[in-house]
Amino acid sequence: MDIHGTCNPQFEGVKAVFEENFEQRGDVGACVAVSVEGEPVVDLWAGCRDRARTLPWARDTIVNVYSTTKTMTALTALLLADRGELDLYAPVKRYWPEFAQNGKDKVEVRHLLSHSAGLAGMDEPMSTEDVYDWEKMVAALARQAPWWEPGTASGYHALTQGHLIGEVVRRVTGASLGQFFRRELAEPLGADFHIGTGPEHDHRIGELIPPQAAPAGKAKESPQLGEREGLAPRNKSPQLGEREGPAPRRDSIAARTFANPFIAARASSTRAWRAAEIPAANGHGNARSVMRVQTLAANLGTAFGKRLMSEAGCRAIFDEQTFGKDLVLGVPIKFGMGYGISTERLPMGPNPNIAYWGGWGGSTAVTNQDARLCVSYVMNRMEGNLMGDLRGFKLLQAAHRSL
């Protein structure tokens, strides 16, 4: 395995685990990046960016990182809050008056960030193409009634969170979330990360390899956003939304969340998906670009010699909003402002102030404010999990050991 890039000698353990991921855990193409105290210490990539293994993963290869995009969306909202342009404890209707319909007049911005607004999925039928239609999505969300009392529990807003936060950002700034993110975060930090990806990038976008778990002799089909074991025929692949315990009932909050809109993994290879702004799910980048943005959060507002946020604005991530069994994911999660927070049940390292999230298939972003450490992992061979897997976790462990 030829591994490319740079690695500080102190972090050779990360490089060793990265190689193990190819030799023992089935990686096809992947990258890992680490920063400490606002500066890069690891930037590695290897493998192939296509299923046929004919095209090398290059330094500038990018892929759809699914819900790792949510960390970018959250940081965008936190940046506005830090500037005093957005009050996270204000009702959403202050910025988006139409949102107050159907009993949502008391829903606050923080409820959108913590997946506790009660809008995990859609009531009005939505096709894949509808997800690309910003006005249609946000108008439907404004009309919809919450599925549970907002603020009382989290229920993972797999696709809707990006439109909800994104519309608030649009009302405050006059720019779409993707535009504002690019101008205020990606470009200042030199991050090659896109929410809404133009055709000029198509030649370097890696091919995602969906998770495959079909029994021998059965046809393998592309997994869907919304199918899960127990709800789908047994010859289908694992789905975005796998969880602990028995499969949910078809009328449960979990099942309804992933059933509408119903998105196939293959949608990510289309120009329409790439071009749309889906701030919860269709960000395109690599480990380096994820790390360059999230270093801002890990290093308390300063990254690569630039201060873009205050320390207090970054510490707001850990303002706990909910802690309990998530109504969609089925596992106990502590949510702060837009990020999961490390707990005894889901430990992300040895320190208390560690925030994280990951994307369907395995990509991850972890920020440790106590150690000023940021770790990101991005790959093209997907596993069936929503919240990361052993590949990213082993790299995170190695980074902490290197400290």
C-alpha positions in Angstrom: 0.0 0.0 0.0 1.4 3.3 -1.1 0.5 6.0 1.4 0.9 9.6 0.3 1.1 12.8 2.2 2.7 14.0 5.4 2.8 12.8 9.0 4.6 14.4 11.9 6.8 11.7 13.5 4.9 12.0 16.8 1.8 10.7 14.9 3.3 7.7 13.2 0.7 5.6 15.1 -2.0 7.2 13.1 -0.2 6.3 9.9 0.1 2.7 11.0 -3.6 2.4 11.8 -4.4 4.1 8.4 -2.5 1.3 6.7 -4.2 -1.3 8.8 -7.6 0.0 7.6 -6.6 -1.1 4.1 -5.0 -4.4 5.1 -7.5 -5.5 7.8 -10.7 -3.4 7.5 -11.4 -3.3 3.8 -10.7 0.3 2.8 -10.5 1.0 -0.9 -9.7 4.7 -1.0 -9.5 7.0 2.1 -7.8 9.9 3.8 -7.1 11.0 7.3 -6.1 14.4 8.7 -5.2 15.6 12.2 -4.5 19.1 13.6 -3.2 20.1 17.0 -3.3 23.6 18.4 -4.5 25.0 15.1 -1.9 23.4 12.8 -1.9 20.3 10.7 0.2 17.3 11.9 -1.3 14.5 9.7 -2.5 14.7 6.1 -2.5 11.2 4.4 -4.4 9.6 1.5 -4.1 6.2 -0.2 -5.9 3.7 -2.4 -8.3 4.1 -5.3 -11.2 6.5 -5.8 -13.3 4.0 -7.9 -14.9 0.7 -7.3 -12.9 -0.9 -10.1 -9.7 0.2 -8.4 -8.3 1.7 -11.6 -8.1 5.4 -10.5 -5.8 6.5 -7.7 -7.1 8.5 -4.8 -5.3 11.8 -5.3 -4.5 14.7 -3.0 -7.5 16.6 -4.4 -10.0 13.7 -4.4 -13.3 14.7 -2.8 -16.4 12.6 -2.0 -19.9 13.0 -0.6 -19.4 12.8 3.2 -23.1 12.6 4.0 -23.9 13.7 7.6 -20.4 14.9 8.4 -21.8 17.9 6.5 -23.9 18.6 9.6 -20.7 19.7 11.4 -20.2 22.4 8.8 -23.8 23.5 9.0 -23.7 23.7 12.8 -20.5 25.7 12.8 -22.0 28.1 10.3 -24.9 28.8 12.7 -22.5 29.0 15.7 -20.4 31.6 13.7 -23.5 33.8 13.2 -24.4 33.4 16.9 -20.8 34.4 17.9 -21.2 37.5 15.8 -24.4 38.4 17.5 -26.5 38.0 14.4 -28.3 34.9 15.6 -29.7 34.1 19.0 -29.7 30.3 19.5 -32.3 30.6 22.3 -34.7 32.8 20.2 -37.8 31.3 18.6 -37.2 30.3 15.0 -40.2 32.5 14.0 -38.1 35.6 14.8 -36.1 34.9 11.7 -38.5 32.8 9.7 -42.1 33.9 10.6 -43.8 31.3 8.4 -42.3 28.6 10.6 -44.6 29.3 13.5 -47.5 27.4 11.8 -49.0 24.3 13.4 -47.9 24.7 17.0 -44.2 25.6 16.3 -44.3 29.2 17.6 -42.2 28.2 20.6 -39.6 26.1 18.7 -36.2 27.7 19.3 -33.1 27.7 17.0 -31.3 25.5 19.5 -33.9 22.8 18.9 -33.0 22.7 15.3 -29.3 22.3 16.2 -30.0 19.5 18.7 -32.4 17.4 16.6 -35.1 18.1 19.1 -37.5 20.2 17.0 -39.8 17.3 16.3 -39.4 17.5 12.5 -37.2 14.4 11.9 -39.0 13.5 8.7 -41.7 14.9 6.4 -45.5 14.5 6.5 -46.0 15.7 2.9 -44.8 13.1 0.3 -41.3 14.1 -1.0 -39.4 12.5 -3.8 -35.6 12.6 -4.2 -36.0 15.4 -6.7 -38.1 17.4 -4.2 -35.2 17.3 -1.7 -33.3 19.4 -4.3 -36.1 22.0 -4.4 -35.2 24.3 -1.5 -38.4 26.4 -1.5 -40.6 23.3 -1.6 -38.8 21.6 1.3 -38.7 24.6 3.6 -42.4 25.6 2.9 -43.5 22.1 3.7 -41.4 22.1 7.0 -43.0 25.4 7.9 -46.5 24.0 7.5 -45.8 20.7 9.4 -46.7 20.0 13.0 -44.0 18.5 15.3 -44.0 14.8 15.8 -43.2 15.2 19.6 -43.0 18.1 22.0 -40.0 20.2 20.8 -37.1 20.3 23.2 -38.1 17.2 25.2 -36.0 14.7 23.3 -33.8 14.3 20.3 -34.9 12.4 17.2 -32.2 12.5 14.5 -33.2 14.9 11.7 -31.3 13.0 9.1 -32.2 15.2 6.1 -34.4 17.9 7.4 -31.9 19.5 9.8 -29.9 21.1 7.0 -33.0 22.7 5.4 -34.2 24.0 8.8 -30.9 25.6 9.9 -30.2 26.6 6.3 -33.4 28.6 6.0 -32.6 30.4 9.3 -29.2 31.3 7.9 -30.7 32.5 4.7 -33.2 34.7 6.5 -30.4 36.2 8.6 -27.8 36.7 5.9 -29.6 36.8 2.6 -27.3 34.1 1.3 -27.9 30.3 1.1 -26.1 28.2 3.7 -23.7 26.9 1.0 -22.8 30.4 -0.2 -22.4 31.8 3.3 -20.3 28.7 4.5 -18.0 29.1 1.5 -17.5 32.8 1.9 -17.1 32.9 5.7 -15.5 29.6 6.6 -14.3 27.4 3.7 -12.4 30.2 1.8 -10.8 31.9 4.8 -9.6 28.5 6.1 -8.5 27.2 2.7 -10.9 24.3 2.9 -11.9 22.4 -0.3 -15.4 21.6 1.0 -18.6 22.3 -0.9 -22.3 22.3 0.0 -23.6 22.6 -3.5 -20.8 21.2 -5.8 -20.4 22.5 -9.3 -19.7 20.4 -12.4 -16.1 21.6 -12.6 -15.4 19.2 -9.7 -16.9 16.1 -11.2 -13.6 14.8 -12.6 -12.2 14.4 -9.1 -15.2 13.2 -7.1 -14.6 9.7 -5.8 -17.1 6.9 -6.4 -18.9 5.8 -3.2 -19.1 2.1 -2.8 -22.4 1.4 -0.9 -22.5 -1.1 2.0 -23.2 -4.6 0.9 -24.7 -7.3 3.1 -26.8 -9.4 0.9 -26.9 -13.2 1.6 -24.9 -15.4 -0.8 -26.6 -16.0 -4.1 -29.0 -13.0 -3.7 -28.9 -10.0 -5.9 -27.3 -7.0 -4.2 -29.2 -3.7 -4.5 -28.3 -0.2 -3.8 -29.2 0.8 -0.3 -31.8 3.4 0.3 -32.1 6.2 2.8 -35.1 4.9 4.6 -34.8 1.1 4.3 -33.5 -0.8 7.2 -33.4 -4.4 8.2 -36.8 -5.6 9.3 -38.5 -3.1 7.0 -36.9 -4.1 3.7 -36.7 -7.4 1.8 -33.8 -9.6 3.1 -31.9 -9.4 -0.1 -31.3 -5.7 0.3 -28.2 -4.0 1.7 -27.9 -2.3 5.1 -29.5 1.1 5.2 -28.9 4.6 6.5 -30.6 4.4 9.8 -29.3 1.1 11.3 -29.8 1.1 15.0 -29.5 -1.0 18.1 -32.3 -3.4 19.0 -35.2 -4.7 17.0 -36.3 -3.0 13.8 -38.8 -0.2 14.4 -42.5 -0.4 13.5 -43.4 1.1 10.2 -45.4 3.8 11.9 -42.7 4.7 14.4 -40.8 8.0 14.3 -37.6 6.2 13.2 -39.3 4.5 10.3 -41.1 7.6 9.2 -37.9 9.6 9.3 -36.2 7.5 6.8 -39.2 6.6 4.7 -39.9 10.2 3.5 -38.0 11.5 1.7 -36.7 8.1 0.5 -33.2 8.5 -0.9 -31.1 5.9 -2.7 -27.3 5.8 -2.1 -26.9 5.9 -5.9 -28.4 9.4 -5.9 -25.1 10.8 -4.7 -23.5 10.0 -8.1 -25.9 12.2 -10.0 -25.3 15.8 -11.0 -28.6 16.9 -9.5 -27.6 15.6 -6.0 -24.2 17.2 -6.2 -25.5 20.6 -7.4 -28.3 20.9 -4.8 -27.7 22.3 -1.3 -28.6 19.7 1.2 -26.8 21.0 4.3 -27.5 17.8 6.3 -26.2 15.3 3.8 -24.5 16.3 0.5 -21.3 18.1 1.4 -18.3 17.1 -0.7 -14.8 17.2 0.7 -12.0 15.1 2.1 -10.3 14.6 5.5 -8.1 17.6 5.0 -10.9 20.0 4.2 -13.1 18.7 7.0 -10.1 19.1 9.4 -9.4 22.6 8.2 -12.9 23.8 9.0 -13.4 21.9 12.2 -10.0 22.9 13.6 -11.7 26.2 14.2 -14.0 24.5 16.8 -11.2 22.3 18.2 -8.8 25.2 18.7 -11.3 27.6 20.2 -11.8 30.0 17.3 -8.3 30.1 15.8 -7.1 28.0 12.9 -4.0 28.2 10.8 -3.1 31.6 12.1 -6.6 33.1 11.7 -9.1 34.0 14.4 -12.7 33.7 13.1 -14.6 33.0 16.3 -14.3 33.8 20.0 -13.5 31.1 22.6 -16.9 31.5 24.1 -18.5 31.0 20.7 -16.8 27.7 20.2 -17.5 26.5 23.7 -21.2 26.9 23.0 -21.0 23.6 21.2 -21.0 22.0 24.7 -24.2 23.7 25.8 -26.1 20.5 26.5 -29.6 20.4 25.0 -30.7 16.8 25.2 -29.3 13.6 26.7 -31.2 10.3 26.3 -32.2 7.6 23.9 -32.6 9.2 20.5 -36.1 8.6 19.1 -34.6 7.8 15.6 -31.2 6.3 16.2 -32.3 4.2 19.2 -29.1 4.9 21.2 -28.5 7.3 24.1 -26.9 10.5 22.7 -25.9 13.8 24.4 -26.5 16.6 22.0 -25.0 20.1 22.4 -25.3 22.8 19.8 -25.1 20.9 16.5 -22.7 18.2 17.6 -22.8 15.0 19.6 -20.9 15.2 22.9 -18.7 12.4 24.2 -20.2 10.3 27.0 -19.4 7.2 29.0 -21.6 5.2 26.7 -20.2 6.7 23.5 -16.7 7.8 24.5 -14.7 9.7 21.9 -11.5 10.1 23.9 -10.0 10.7 27.3 -11.2 14.3 27.8 -14.7 15.6 28.7 -15.0 18.4 26.0 -15.0 16.3 22.9 -17.6 16.9 20.2 -18.3 14.7 17.1 -20.4 13.6 14.3 -20.1 11.4 11.3 -21.7 10.5 8.0 -23.4 7.5 6.6 -20.8 5.0 5.5 -18.0 6.0 7.9 -16.7 9.5 7.5 -16.1 11.3 10.8 -15.1 14.7 12.4 -14.0 14.9 16.0 -13.0 18.0 17.9 -11.3 17.8 21.3 -11.2 21.3 22.8 -9.3 20.1 25.9 -6.4 18.8 23.7 -6.9 21.3 20.9 -7.1 18.2 18.6 -9.1 17.7 15.5 -9.3 14.4 13.7 -11.1 13.7 10.4 -11.5 10.5 8.3 -13.1 10.2 4.9 -13.4 7.2 2.7 -15.3 5.8 -0.3 -16.1 2.2 0.8 -19.2 2.6 3.0 -20.2 0.6 6.0 -23.8 0.4 7.0 -23.6 2.6 10.0 -24.8 6.2 10.6 -22.3 7.2 13.3 -19.0 6.0 12.1 -17.3 2.6 12.5 -14.1 0.9 13.6 -11.9 2.5 10.9 -12.4 6.1 12.1 -12.5 5.1 15.7 -9.2 3.3 15.5 -7.6 6.4 13.9 -9.1 8.6 16.6 -7.6 6.3 19.3 -4.2 6.5 17.6 -4.3 10.3 17.5 -5.1 10.5 21.2 -2.3 8.0 22.0 0.1 10.1 20.0 -0.5 13.0 22.4 
